[in-house]
Amino acid sequence: MLSTIAGETDDPDAIRNLLQNHPVFLSLEPHLSTEARRAAYARSLTVAAGVAVPYPLHIIKTDIIRIERVWGLAK
């Protein structure tokens, strides 16, 4: 999901729109942290130096890694 969205646009508002309408995100959203939800829904511009993907995707990617560890899916 994240790589598909990142490949479509780097515009934060377009990314948020794609995220909010993606079926994978809809099932993931209840498990996200407050920070990741804010990144997915907020309309403010955030610049993260040294981050290879747009900010909303970076935050959600980080949260997915956290969820996978908590659920024992990643080591």
N, C-alpha and C positions, 0 to 999 in steps of 0.2 A: 504494500500500500504506500509506504513512505517513498520508496524509490520511484514508483509510478507517478506520484504527485509531484515529486521534485523534478522529474523529467518533463513535466508539462509546463511548469511556470516557476518563476522565482518571486512573483508578486505576492506579498504576504496576505493581502485580502483575497486573492484568487485561491491561494493555498488553503486558507481557512474555509472558503466556500467548498472546495473539493473535499477537504477533510470531513466537514460537517455532513456531507451528503454521501460519503463512502460507507458501504455496508459494514466493512471491517471496523471502521472507526465507531460506528454506532454500537457495535457489540463491545468494543474496548472502552468506550467513554466512561461507563460507570466505575471502572477500575483505576482510572487515572487520578493522579494527585491534583490538588487544587492548582498548582503551578502549571501543570500540563493542560488542564481545562482552560485556564486563563489564556494560555498561549494559543489554544485552538479557537477561542471565541472572542478574545479582545481585539479591538480595532486600533490599538496603539502600535507605533513602530518601535521595534527593539532591534538594535544592532549588536550582534555578538561577534567580536573580532576573533578570527581564527577558526570560525565554524564553517565547515564545508557545505552544509545544507542550510536553508532558510530557518530562522529562529523557531517558528512554530513546530517545524518538523524535527529540529534538533531536540527540543524539550520533550516532545512526545516520544522520540526514539530513546532518549535517556530513561523515560518512565517505562517504556516497554521492557527495557533491559532490567529495570528494578522489579517489575511484575514477574518476569520470567524467573528471576532469582528467587523471589518469595514463593512462587509456585513450584520451584524445583525443576524448572524446564531448562535452565542454563546453569553452568558452573563457573 
